[in-house]
Amino acid sequence: MARPRELGDGCHAGASTQGSATDRARAVAEACAPGGTPLGESRTFAGPGELRLELGAGPVCLRVIAVAEQADADLSLELFDEQGKSRSVDALPGSVALIGAKGPVCFSSEKSVIAKVGFARGGGTAVVSAHRL
């Protein structure tokens, strides 16, 4: 199997393509959001989907992770603020997509954001999770 791409901050360079998407998402979260708190439950999407994330009060910095079940799939992931403005996007090829590829994305006053996951190639299911840092 192909080795996943290295992200901008290299946080999951060398991450395995073995195991379930849930297991791989957990490993990416440990590497890319160390000490982070899960922001709600992870969700599994069969194809494209969107996940509304309730941020709560105060400044919030987060990372959103999407991992395809099929290691040869190509995921895209984009994060939108309450006004519908794109705040971060990961459209690089690979079965793992990370919002905040160079570090967490921070919000000062938003109460919620929306993460949209899609497949540029391949299909199947994808696990999406968010982690507050």
N, C-alpha and C positions, 0 to 999 in steps of 0.2 A: 504494500500500500504506500501511497505517496505521503511524504512528510508534510505536515501543515506548514503554511507560510509563517514567517517570523513577523510579528507585528511591530509597529513603530517603536515601542519601548521594549520589545523583545521579551515581554513577560511570560509568554508561553512557548518560547522557542524550544523545539524538541518535544512538545506535548505529543502524546501517543494518539494514533488514530484507532487504537484498539479499544474495545469495550463499548458499552452503550453510550448514547448521547448524554444521558443523565450523569453517568460516571465521568465522562470527559468534560462536561460542563462544570462539575464539581472540582475537577483537577484544574481547569482554567481559572475558576474563581479563586482557588487557593493561591495560584501563582499571580493573578492579575488584580485581585482585590483582597490582599492579605489583611486580616483584621476587620474586614468589612462585615456589615450586618445585612443578611438577606432582606430585601425590600419586597415583602409579600412572598407568595409561593411561586416557584418556577412553573411555567406552563409549557405544554407540548402542543404544537400546531401541526396539523396534517396539511401542509402547503402554506401559502402566505397567510399572515395574520397580524393582528396588532394587539399590544398589551398596554393598558392604561396603568400607570404607576402613580399611586398617591404618595406624595412626598412629605406631607405634614408641614408643620411650621418651621420657620427659620431657614437659614442657608443649608443647602443639601448638595453634596458631591456624590456622584455615583458612577458606576460602570454597569453596562448592560452587556450580557454575554448570550450569544446564540450558537448552538452546536447542532449540526445536522446528524441524523442517525447514520446516513450513508457518507462514508469518508470521502467519496469522490464528488459529492454535491458541492455546489458553489452558492453560498449564502450571501444575502445582502441584509444590512441592518441599518435603520435610520431612526434618530431620536428627534421628536418634535416637542416644542414648548406649548404652552396653553394657547398661544396666538396662532399656532400652526406653522411656526418658523422652524426650519431644520436647524438643529443645534449641533449635530454630529452625525457622520455617516461612515459606514465601513462597507465599501463596495469592492474591496480587493478580493481576488479569487481565493477560495478556500472553504473548507467545511466548518470553520470557526469564524464568527464575526464578533467584533468587540467595539462597543461604543466607548469612546475614551481611549483610543489606541495609543495616545501619547500621554495618557494620564486621565484622571477622572474629569467628568463634565460637571460643572457646578451651576447651581441655580440659587438665586437669592430670594425670590418672592413667589415663584410658581408653586401652586398647590398640587399640580399633577402634570405629567408628561406622557407622551405616547411613543412607544417603541414599535416600529413596523419591521417585520421580518419577511423576506421573500427569497425565492430561488432564481438565480441567474442561469443555473444549469442544474440538471438533476431534479430531484424532488424527494418525496417522502416526508418524514417528520423532522421537526426541529424543536429543541428544548431552549426556552428563553428564560433567563433569570436576571435579576438586577440586584446590585449590592451597594448599600450606602457606606461611604467611607468617611 
